Amino acid sequence: MYDIAVIGSGPAGLSAAVQARARNRSVLVVGGDDRDNPLYKTPRIDNYLGFPQVSGKELLERFRAHADGMGVARKEGRVLNIMPMGDTFYLSIGSEMEQARAIILATGVVWANKYPGEAEYLGRGVSYCATCDGMLYRGKEVVVVGKAADAPQEANYLQELGCKVTYVSDKAPDGLRPDIPFVKAPKVEITGEGKVEALRAGSTTIPCEGVFILRPSVAPADLLPGLVLDNGYIQVDRNMATSVPGVFAAGDCAGLPLQVSKAVGEGLVAGLRAAEYVDHISHSI
Ligand SMILES: Cc1cc2nc3c(=O)[nH]c(=O)nc-3n(C[C@H](O)[C@H](O)[C@H](O)COP(=O)(O)OP(=O)(O)OC[C@H]3O[C@@H](n4cnc5c(N)ncnc54)[C@H](O)[C@@H]3O)c2cc1C
């Protein structure tokens, strides 16, 4: 059990983790593939104080090295769900589970809207996790809708399990097995009668029993039902506290302006307030 779990390993999450470690709290940061981070893809940042003309990749690496040096535990993966139970939060990370007393959401902005049929068939053929659900589809036709950088590897894993995989994405995948057909399409639609039966990708219809939608991020309201949003961003007060006790948010997911300095500053506040929250509940147990 960690004192604090941070979801997202961008500037906000790493800043929060460093501050919470400075208060001697145990901290786990869960983040996806670096290649999915907007900062990683930004060749030049001109407005981060003290680091003119730094590349986003270098800045991120410095943030990460700082967090590592402070003893922050890090795990690569996607948090799919957070369940509060008493004074503990349970996080499902792929097929694994972690526990923490407080949560800091630092997931950045989730731009993608759900695809038609996605919510309707979730758990009835639609899955967000190849490791968790792949075995259910051995010998069956499945489609991987690849949005995250590690999606080709997940598709390869499903094929090796014995699934018959088709890969759909808006851009050619890097590292996909040559025996997996690739269909280029920006938008998809999931269809069926009570369960998934096909995926429409542009003008192509692919019959299938499973659809794995692999995005880098999960929308906050899907991560933690009950979270109050404001114009699509997580509603927070000046302590970066959300509507759910013990859950804080920082950075792009908590609102405009979408900038590194603001993410780092909010991360600091969230880290300190989450550490205080953990102190408070530890004394009241
Ligand atoms: C092209 C471009 C140029 C930019 N230029 C500048 C600039 O010059 N100056 C500036 O200040 N800002 C700039 N920005 C904005 C800046 O990148 C963001 O404001 C900053 O990265 C926000 O930090 P964050 O920590 O809130 O979120 P992010 O950096 O987005 O980090 C969030 C991380 O959380 C991960 N994540 C999300 N959901 C989950 C989950 N469920 N489980 C695990 N991990 C998850 C995401 O994959 C991501 O890696 C630019 C952005 C873009 C796209």
The ligand as a MOL file (V3000), in Angstrom:
LIG
                    3D

  0  0  0     0  0            999 V3000
M  V30 BEGIN CTAB
M  V30 COUNTS 53 58 0 0 0
M  V30 BEGIN ATOM
M  V30 1 C 2.5140 20.2910 -29.7450 0
M  V30 2 C 2.5270 20.8370 -28.3290 0
M  V30 3 C 3.3630 21.8770 -28.0030 0
M  V30 4 C 3.3990 22.3780 -26.6950 0
M  V30 5 N 4.2290 23.4000 -26.4080 0
M  V30 6 C 4.2660 23.8920 -25.1430 0
M  V30 7 C 5.1440 24.9730 -24.8020 0
M  V30 8 O 5.8960 25.4720 -25.6380 0
M  V30 9 N 5.1290 25.4170 -23.5140 0
M  V30 10 C 4.3170 24.8740 -22.5590 0
M  V30 11 O 4.3830 25.2970 -21.4060 0
M  V30 12 N 3.4760 23.8600 -22.8630 0
M  V30 13 C 3.4200 23.3720 -24.1300 0
M  V30 14 N 2.5630 22.3440 -24.4290 0
M  V30 15 C 1.6370 21.8520 -23.3880 0
M  V30 16 C 2.3130 20.8980 -22.3930 0
M  V30 17 O 2.8590 19.7900 -23.1030 0
M  V30 18 C 1.2790 20.4380 -21.3700 0
M  V30 19 O 0.6730 21.5620 -20.7740 0
M  V30 20 C 1.9130 19.5980 -20.2660 0
M  V30 21 O 2.5610 18.4620 -20.8090 0
M  V30 22 C 0.8360 19.1650 -19.2700 0
M  V30 23 O 1.3830 18.3410 -18.2950 0
M  V30 24 P 0.4740 17.2780 -17.5130 0
M  V30 25 O 1.4050 16.5870 -16.5790 0
M  V30 26 O -0.7350 17.9400 -16.9770 0
M  V30 27 O -0.0620 16.2760 -18.6060 0
M  V30 28 P 0.7130 15.4180 -19.7010 0
M  V30 29 O 2.0560 15.9750 -19.9880 0
M  V30 30 O -0.2570 15.2560 -20.8240 0
M  V30 31 O 0.9540 14.0180 -18.9840 0
M  V30 32 C -0.0810 13.1610 -18.6740 0
M  V30 33 C 0.4130 11.7370 -18.8140 0
M  V30 34 O -0.5050 10.8670 -18.1890 0
M  V30 35 C -0.6510 9.7020 -18.9610 0
M  V30 36 N -1.9440 9.0980 -18.6550 0
M  V30 37 C -3.1740 9.5690 -18.9370 0
M  V30 38 N -4.1220 8.7300 -18.4880 0
M  V30 39 C -3.4630 7.7100 -17.9020 0
M  V30 40 C -3.8920 6.5270 -17.2560 0
M  V30 41 N -5.1970 6.2370 -17.1380 0
M  V30 42 N -2.9570 5.6960 -16.7610 0
M  V30 43 C -1.6220 5.9730 -16.8830 0
M  V30 44 N -1.1510 7.0960 -17.5090 0
M  V30 45 C -2.0710 7.9450 -18.0010 0
M  V30 46 C -0.5920 10.2240 -20.4150 0
M  V30 47 O -0.2470 9.1950 -21.3120 0
M  V30 48 C 0.5090 11.2750 -20.2800 0
M  V30 49 O 1.7810 10.7120 -20.4980 0
M  V30 50 C 2.5300 21.8210 -25.7120 0
M  V30 51 C 1.7020 20.7610 -26.0440 0
M  V30 52 C 1.6740 20.2680 -27.3470 0
M  V30 53 C 0.7600 19.1170 -27.6830 0
M  V30 END ATOM
M  V30 BEGIN BOND
M  V30 1 1 1 2
M  V30 2 1 2 3
M  V30 3 2 2 52
M  V30 4 2 3 4
M  V30 5 1 4 5
M  V30 6 1 4 50
M  V30 7 2 5 6
M  V30 8 1 6 7
M  V30 9 1 6 13
M  V30 10 2 7 8
M  V30 11 1 7 9
M  V30 12 1 9 10
M  V30 13 2 10 11
M  V30 14 1 10 12
M  V30 15 2 12 13
M  V30 16 1 13 14
M  V30 17 1 14 15
M  V30 18 1 14 50
M  V30 19 1 15 16
M  V30 20 1 16 17
M  V30 21 1 16 18
M  V30 22 1 18 19
M  V30 23 1 18 20
M  V30 24 1 20 21
M  V30 25 1 20 22
M  V30 26 1 22 23
M  V30 27 1 23 24
M  V30 28 2 24 25
M  V30 29 1 24 26
M  V30 30 1 24 27
M  V30 31 1 27 28
M  V30 32 2 28 29
M  V30 33 1 28 30
M  V30 34 1 28 31
M  V30 35 1 31 32
M  V30 36 1 32 33
M  V30 37 1 33 34
M  V30 38 1 33 48
M  V30 39 1 34 35
M  V30 40 1 35 36
M  V30 41 1 35 46
M  V30 42 1 36 37
M  V30 43 1 36 45
M  V30 44 2 37 38
M  V30 45 1 38 39
M  V30 46 1 39 40
M  V30 47 2 39 45
M  V30 48 1 40 41
M  V30 49 2 40 42
M  V30 50 1 42 43
M  V30 51 2 43 44
M  V30 52 1 44 45
M  V30 53 1 46 47
M  V30 54 1 46 48
M  V30 55 1 48 49
M  V30 56 2 50 51
M  V30 57 1 51 52
M  V30 58 1 52 53
M  V30 END BOND
M  V30 END CTAB
M  END
